[in-house]
Amino acid sequence: MSERINARLSRPLAEFVERMVGEDGLYETPSEYVRDLIRRDMERREGQIVQDAILSGYRDLAAGRVFASSGDFNADMAMLDRKETDGWQ
């Protein structure tokens, strides 16, 4: 199922879209261009979430907030909770 979105553009934005669409542009229709912009934004935001998680893990490692995994997810999560509660001491 698809939804319709209408947007008003200022003249400079509309002129830019016109240059991006058609025979000389990269896209066949304005809708195709907008869909591509939205997809790229989604990918960028998802990538930022991953990057933030990696950075958070690195900061934990640098601060010594690590422990050996038991291989059991539930046990590891319980250990993580205990470590957080005890202030990693």
N, CA, C and O atoms as a GROMACS GRO file, in nm:
protein
  356
    1MET      N    1   0.084  -0.118   0.000
    1MET     CA    2   0.000   0.000   0.000
    1MET      C    3   0.089   0.124   0.000
    1MET      O    4   0.190   0.128   0.070
    2SER      N    5   0.053   0.220  -0.076
    2SER     CA    6   0.131   0.343  -0.082
    2SER      C    7   0.047   0.461  -0.034
    2SER      O    8  -0.076   0.460  -0.039
    3GLU      N    9   0.117   0.562   0.010
    3GLU     CA   10   0.054   0.685   0.056
    3GLU      C   11   0.094   0.798  -0.038
    3GLU      O   12   0.202   0.796  -0.097
    4ARG      N   13   0.008   0.894  -0.051
    4ARG     CA   14   0.039   1.012  -0.133
    4ARG      C   15   0.079   1.125  -0.040
    4ARG      O   16   0.015   1.150   0.062
    5ILE      N   17   0.187   1.193  -0.078
    5ILE     CA   18   0.234   1.308  -0.002
    5ILE      C   19   0.244   1.425  -0.099
    5ILE      O   20   0.304   1.413  -0.206
    6ASN      N   21   0.186   1.537  -0.062
    6ASN     CA   22   0.198   1.659  -0.142
    6ASN      C   23   0.285   1.757  -0.066
    6ASN      O   24   0.275   1.769   0.056
    7ALA      N   25   0.371   1.827  -0.138
    7ALA     CA   26   0.459   1.924  -0.073
    7ALA      C   27   0.470   2.048  -0.159
    7ALA      O   28   0.478   2.039  -0.282
    8ARG      N   29   0.471   2.162  -0.095
    8ARG     CA   30   0.496   2.288  -0.164
    8ARG      C   31   0.644   2.314  -0.159
    8ARG      O   32   0.708   2.294  -0.056
    9LEU      N   33   0.700   2.358  -0.272
    9LEU     CA   34   0.841   2.390  -0.279
    9LEU      C   35   0.860   2.536  -0.316
    9LEU      O   36   0.784   2.592  -0.396
   10SER      N   37   0.960   2.597  -0.256
   10SER     CA   38   0.994   2.733  -0.297
   10SER      C   39   1.046   2.727  -0.441
   10SER      O   40   1.083   2.620  -0.490
   11ARG      N   41   1.049   2.840  -0.506
   11ARG     CA   42   1.096   2.843  -0.646
   11ARG      C   43   1.237   2.784  -0.660
   11ARG      O   44   1.257   2.703  -0.751
   12PRO      N   45   1.334   2.820  -0.575
   12PRO     CA   46   1.468   2.761  -0.592
   12PRO      C   47   1.468   2.608  -0.578
   12PRO      O   48   1.539   2.539  -0.651
   13LEU      N   49   1.390   2.557  -0.484
   13LEU     CA   50   1.383   2.412  -0.468
   13LEU      C   51   1.316   2.347  -0.589
   13LEU      O   52   1.362   2.245  -0.638
   14ALA      N   53   1.207   2.406  -0.635
   14ALA     CA   54   1.136   2.351  -0.751
   14ALA      C   55   1.226   2.352  -0.874
   14ALA      O   56   1.224   2.256  -0.952
   15GLU      N   57   1.302   2.458  -0.893
   15GLU     CA   58   1.394   2.465  -1.007
   15GLU      C   59   1.503   2.359  -0.996
   15GLU      O   60   1.543   2.301  -1.097
   16PHE      N   61   1.550   2.335  -0.875
   16PHE     CA   62   1.651   2.231  -0.856
   16PHE      C   63   1.594   2.094  -0.891
   16PHE      O   64   1.658   2.015  -0.960
   17VAL      N   65   1.472   2.065  -0.843
   17VAL     CA   66   1.408   1.938  -0.874
   17VAL      C   67   1.391   1.924  -1.025
   17VAL      O   68   1.414   1.816  -1.080
   18GLU      N   69   1.352   2.029  -1.091
   18GLU     CA   70   1.336   2.025  -1.237
   18GLU      C   71   1.467   1.988  -1.306
   18GLU      O   72   1.467   1.914  -1.405
   19ARG      N   73   1.579   2.039  -1.254
   19ARG     CA   74   1.709   2.005  -1.314
   19ARG      C   75   1.746   1.858  -1.288
   19ARG      O   76   1.818   1.798  -1.368
   20MET      N   77   1.697   1.802  -1.179
   20MET     CA   78   1.729   1.664  -1.144
   20MET      C   79   1.642   1.562  -1.218
   20MET      O   80   1.673   1.443  -1.218
   21VAL      N   81   1.534   1.610  -1.280
   21VAL     CA   82   1.434   1.522  -1.342
   21VAL      C   83   1.428   1.546  -1.493
   21VAL      O   84   1.452   1.657  -1.541
   22GLY      N   85   1.395   1.441  -1.564
   22GLY     CA   86   1.373   1.455  -1.708
   22GLY      C   87   1.490   1.405  -1.790
   22GLY      O   88   1.577   1.335  -1.739
   23GLU      N   89   1.492   1.442  -1.917
   23GLU     CA   90   1.592   1.393  -2.011
   23GLU      C   91   1.735   1.422  -1.966
   23GLU      O   92   1.823   1.336  -1.981
   24ASP      N   93   1.760   1.538  -1.912
   24ASP     CA   94   1.894   1.576  -1.871
   24ASP      C   95   1.923   1.545  -1.724
   24ASP      O   96   2.035   1.566  -1.677
   25GLY      N   97   1.824   1.497  -1.651
   25GLY     CA   98   1.840   1.472  -1.508
   25GLY      C   99   1.873   1.328  -1.477
   25GLY      O  100   1.884   1.244  -1.566
   26LEU      N  101   1.888   1.300  -1.350
   26LEU     CA  102   1.919   1.166  -1.303
   26LEU      C  103   1.794   1.081  -1.279
   26LEU      O  104   1.802   0.959  -1.270
   27TYR      N  105   1.679   1.146  -1.270
   27TYR     CA  106   1.555   1.078  -1.235
   27TYR      C  107   1.451   1.104  -1.342
   27TYR      O  108   1.453   1.207  -1.409
   28GLU      N  109   1.359   1.008  -1.358
   28GLU     CA  110   1.255   1.025  -1.459
   28GLU      C  111   1.139   1.111  -1.411
   28GLU      O  112   1.077   1.182  -1.489
   29THR      N  113   1.110   1.104  -1.280
   29THR     CA  114   0.998   1.181  -1.224
   29THR      C  115   1.038   1.243  -1.091
   29THR      O  116   1.131   1.195  -1.025
   30PRO      N  117   0.970   1.350  -1.050
   30PRO     CA  118   0.995   1.406  -0.917
   30PRO      C  119   0.970   1.303  -0.806
   30PRO      O  120   1.041   1.300  -0.706
   31SER      N  121   0.869   1.219  -0.825
   31SER     CA  122   0.840   1.117  -0.723
   31SER      C  123   0.956   1.021  -0.705
   31SER      O  124   0.990   0.984  -0.593
   32GLU      N  125   1.017   0.981  -0.816
   32GLU     CA  126   1.132   0.890  -0.808
   32GLU      C  127   1.245   0.957  -0.730
   32GLU      O  128   1.311   0.893  -0.648
   33TYR      N  129   1.267   1.085  -0.756
   33TYR     CA  130   1.371   1.160  -0.687
   33TYR      C  131   1.342   1.167  -0.537
   33TYR      O  132   1.432   1.143  -0.456
   34VAL      N  133   1.221   1.200  -0.500
   34VAL     CA  134   1.184   1.211  -0.358
   34VAL      C  135   1.198   1.076  -0.289
   34VAL      O  136   1.249   1.069  -0.177
   35ARG      N  137   1.153   0.968  -0.354
   35ARG     CA  138   1.167   0.834  -0.293
   35ARG      C  139   1.314   0.801  -0.268
   35ARG      O  140   1.348   0.745  -0.164
   36ASP      N  141   1.401   0.835  -0.365
   36ASP     CA  142   1.543   0.808  -0.348
   36ASP      C  143   1.601   0.889  -0.233
   36ASP      O  144   1.682   0.838  -0.155
   37LEU      N  145   1.562   1.015  -0.221
   37LEU     CA  146   1.608   1.098  -0.109
   37LEU      C  147   1.567   1.038   0.025
   37LEU      O  148   1.646   1.035   0.119
   38ILE      N  149   1.444   0.992   0.033
   38ILE     CA  150   1.395   0.933   0.158
   38ILE      C  151   1.471   0.805   0.190
   38ILE      O  152   1.511   0.784   0.305
   39ARG      N  153   1.491   0.720   0.090
   39ARG     CA  154   1.568   0.596   0.113
   39ARG      C  155   1.709   0.626   0.162
   39ARG      O  156   1.757   0.563   0.256
   40ARG      N  157   1.775   0.722   0.100
   40ARG     CA  158   1.911   0.759   0.141
   40ARG      C  159   1.913   0.812   0.284
   40ARG      O  160   2.004   0.782   0.360
   41ASP      N  161   1.813   0.891   0.320
   41ASP     CA  162   1.805   0.943   0.456
   41ASP      C  163   1.784   0.829   0.555
   41ASP      O  164   1.846   0.829   0.662
   42MET      N  165   1.700   0.734   0.521
   42MET     CA  166   1.678   0.618   0.608
   42MET      C  167   1.808   0.542   0.629
   42MET      O  168   1.842   0.506   0.741
   43GLU      N  169   1.881   0.517   0.520
   43GLU     CA  170   2.008   0.444   0.530
   43GLU      C  171   2.109   0.521   0.614
   43GLU      O  172   2.180   0.462   0.695
   44ARG      N  173   2.115   0.652   0.595
   44ARG     CA  174   2.208   0.734   0.672
   44ARG      C  175   2.176   0.728   0.821
   44ARG      O  176   2.265   0.715   0.905
   45ARG      N  177   2.047   0.739   0.852
   45ARG     CA  178   2.007   0.736   0.993
   45ARG      C  179   2.033   0.600   1.055
   45ARG      O  180   2.079   0.592   1.169
   46GLU      N  181   2.004   0.494   0.983
   46GLU     CA  182   2.030   0.359   1.035
   46GLU      C  183   2.180   0.339   1.054
   46GLU      O  184   2.222   0.278   1.152
   47GLY      N  185   2.259   0.390   0.962
   47GLY     CA  186   2.404   0.382   0.975
   47GLY      C  187   2.454   0.459   1.096
   47GLY      O  188   2.549   0.416   1.162
   48GLN      N  189   2.391   0.571   1.126
   48GLN     CA  190   2.430   0.651   1.243
   48GLN      C  191   2.400   0.575   1.371
   48GLN      O  192   2.478   0.583   1.466
   49ILE      N  193   2.290   0.502   1.375
   49ILE     CA  194   2.256   0.423   1.493
   49ILE      C  195   2.364   0.317   1.517
   49ILE      O  196   2.407   0.297   1.630
   50VAL      N  197   2.406   0.250   1.411
   50VAL     CA  198   2.511   0.149   1.422
   50VAL      C  199   2.642   0.213   1.467
   50VAL      O  200   2.710   0.162   1.555
   51GLN      N  201   2.676   0.326   1.406
   51GLN     CA  202   2.800   0.396   1.441
   51GLN      C  203   2.797   0.438   1.588
   51GLN      O  204   2.898   0.425   1.657
   52ASP      N  205   2.684   0.487   1.636
   52ASP     CA  206   2.672   0.528   1.777
   52ASP      C  207   2.689   0.407   1.869
   52ASP      O  208   2.752   0.419   1.974
   53ALA      N  209   2.634   0.292   1.831
   53ALA     CA  210   2.646   0.171   1.913
   53ALA      C  211   2.791   0.125   1.919
   53ALA      O  212   2.839   0.085   2.025
   54ILE      N  213   2.861   0.131   1.806
   54ILE     CA  214   3.002   0.092   1.804
   54ILE      C  215   3.084   0.186   1.892
   54ILE      O  216   3.169   0.141   1.969
   55LEU      N  217   3.058   0.316   1.881
   55LEU     CA  218   3.130   0.413   1.962
   55LEU      C  219   3.102   0.392   2.111
   55LEU      O  220   3.193   0.404   2.194
   56SER      N  221   2.979   0.361   2.145
   56SER     CA  222   2.944   0.333   2.285
   56SER      C  223   3.020   0.211   2.336
   56SER      O  224   3.072   0.211   2.448
   57GLY      N  225   3.028   0.107   2.253
   57GLY     CA  226   3.103  -0.012   2.292
   57GLY      C  227   3.251   0.018   2.309
   57GLY      O  228   3.315  -0.033   2.401
   58TYR      N  229   3.306   0.100   2.221
   58TYR     CA  230   3.447   0.139   2.232
   58TYR      C  231   3.471   0.215   2.362
   58TYR      O  232   3.571   0.193   2.430
   59ARG      N  233   3.380   0.305   2.395
   59ARG     CA  234   3.395   0.382   2.520
   59ARG      C  235   3.389   0.289   2.642
   59ARG      O  236   3.464   0.308   2.738
   60ASP      N  237   3.300   0.189   2.637
   60ASP     CA  238   3.294   0.091   2.745
   60ASP      C  239   3.427   0.016   2.758
   60ASP      O  240   3.478  -0.004   2.868
   61LEU      N  241   3.480  -0.026   2.643
   61LEU     CA  242   3.607  -0.098   2.643
   61LEU      C  243   3.719  -0.010   2.700
   61LEU      O  244   3.797  -0.056   2.783
   62ALA      N  245   3.726   0.114   2.656
   62ALA     CA  246   3.830   0.206   2.702
   62ALA      C  247   3.819   0.233   2.852
   62ALA      O  248   3.919   0.258   2.919
   63ALA      N  249   3.697   0.229   2.904
   63ALA     CA  250   3.675   0.256   3.047
   63ALA      C  251   3.684   0.129   3.132
   63ALA      O  252   3.666   0.134   3.254
   64GLY      N  253   3.712   0.015   3.067
   64GLY     CA  254   3.726  -0.110   3.142
   64GLY      C  255   3.595  -0.177   3.175
   64GLY      O  256   3.591  -0.267   3.258
   65ARG      N  257   3.488  -0.136   3.111
   65ARG     CA  258   3.357  -0.196   3.138
   65ARG      C  259   3.338  -0.316   3.044
   65ARG      O  260   3.260  -0.312   2.949
   66VAL      N  261   3.412  -0.424   3.075
   66VAL     CA  262   3.408  -0.546   2.994
   66VAL      C  263   3.403  -0.668   3.085
   66VAL      O  264   3.442  -0.661   3.201
   67PHE      N  265   3.355  -0.778   3.032
   67PHE     CA  266   3.362  -0.906   3.101
   67PHE      C  267   3.359  -1.016   2.996
   67PHE      O  268   3.311  -0.996   2.885
   68ALA      N  269   3.409  -1.131   3.033
   68ALA     CA  270   3.413  -1.245   2.941
   68ALA      C  271   3.273  -1.302   2.925
   68ALA      O  272   3.203  -1.324   3.024
   69SER      N  273   3.234  -1.324   2.802
   69SER     CA  274   3.102  -1.382   2.775
   69SER      C  275   3.101  -1.529   2.815
   69SER      O  276   3.199  -1.601   2.796
   70SER      N  277   2.989  -1.571   2.870
   70SER     CA  278   2.972  -1.711   2.907
   70SER      C  279   2.924  -1.793   2.787
   70SER      O  280   2.926  -1.916   2.790
   71GLY      N  281   2.880  -1.723   2.683
   71GLY     CA  282   2.821  -1.791   2.569
   71GLY      C  283   2.671  -1.807   2.582
   71GLY      O  284   2.604  -1.852   2.489
   72ASP      N  285   2.618  -1.773   2.697
   72ASP     CA  286   2.474  -1.781   2.723
   72ASP      C  287   2.421  -1.638   2.732
   72ASP      O  288   2.455  -1.564   2.824
   73PHE      N  289   2.339  -1.600   2.636
   73PHE     CA  290   2.290  -1.462   2.628
   73PHE      C  291   2.222  -1.419   2.758
   73PHE      O  292   2.252  -1.312   2.810
   74ASN      N  293   2.132  -1.501   2.810
   74ASN     CA  294   2.058  -1.463   2.931
   74ASN      C  295   2.152  -1.447   3.051
   74ASN      O  296   2.136  -1.354   3.130
   75ALA      N  297   2.248  -1.536   3.064
   75ALA     CA  298   2.345  -1.526   3.173
   75ALA      C  299   2.429  -1.400   3.157
   75ALA      O  300   2.457  -1.329   3.254
   76ASP      N  301   2.470  -1.372   3.033
   76ASP     CA  302   2.549  -1.251   3.009
   76ASP      C  303   2.470  -1.124   3.040
   76ASP      O  304   2.525  -1.029   3.095
   77MET      N  305   2.342  -1.122   3.006
   77MET     CA  306   2.259  -1.004   3.036
   77MET      C  307   2.242  -0.988   3.187
   77MET      O  308   2.240  -0.876   3.238
   78ALA      N  309   2.230  -1.100   3.260
   78ALA     CA  310   2.221  -1.093   3.406
   78ALA      C  311   2.353  -1.039   3.464
   78ALA      O  312   2.352  -0.957   3.555
   79MET      N  313   2.466  -1.086   3.408
   79MET     CA  314   2.596  -1.036   3.454
   79MET      C  315   2.609  -0.886   3.425
   79MET      O  316   2.657  -0.810   3.509
   80LEU      N  317   2.567  -0.845   3.307
   80LEU     CA  318   2.571  -0.703   3.270
   80LEU      C  319   2.488  -0.620   3.368
   80LEU      O  320   2.532  -0.515   3.413
   81ASP      N  321   2.369  -0.668   3.401
   81ASP     CA  322   2.285  -0.597   3.499
   81ASP      C  323   2.356  -0.585   3.634
   81ASP      O  324   2.354  -0.479   3.696
   82ARG      N  325   2.419  -0.695   3.679
   82ARG     CA  326   2.491  -0.691   3.808
   82ARG      C  327   2.606  -0.591   3.801
   82ARG      O  328   2.627  -0.513   3.894
   83LYS      N  329   2.681  -0.593   3.692
   83LYS     CA  330   2.794  -0.501   3.677
   83LYS      C  331   2.746  -0.356   3.677
   83LYS      O  332   2.807  -0.270   3.741
   84GLU      N  333   2.636  -0.329   3.606
   84GLU     CA  334   2.582  -0.192   3.603
   84GLU      C  335   2.538  -0.150   3.743
   84GLU      O  336   2.566  -0.038   3.786
   85THR      N  337   2.469  -0.239   3.814
   85THR     CA  338   2.421  -0.210   3.949
   85THR      C  339   2.538  -0.181   4.044
   85THR      O  340   2.530  -0.091   4.129
   86ASP      N  341   2.646  -0.259   4.029
   86ASP     CA  342   2.763  -0.245   4.118
   86ASP      C  343   2.859  -0.135   4.072
   86ASP      O  344   2.965  -0.116   4.132
   87GLY      N  345   2.824  -0.064   3.965
   87GLY     CA  346   2.912   0.042   3.915
   87GLY      C  347   3.040  -0.011   3.854
   87GLY      O  348   3.143   0.058   3.855
   88TRP      N  349   3.036  -0.132   3.801
   88TRP     CA  350   3.149  -0.196   3.734
   88TRP      C  351   3.269  -0.216   3.827
   88TRP      O  352   3.384  -0.206   3.787
   89GLN      N  353   3.238  -0.246   3.955
   89GLN     CA  354   3.345  -0.273   4.051
   89GLN      C  355   3.349  -0.418   4.088
   89GLN      O  356   3.433  -0.459   4.168
   0.00000   0.00000   0.00000
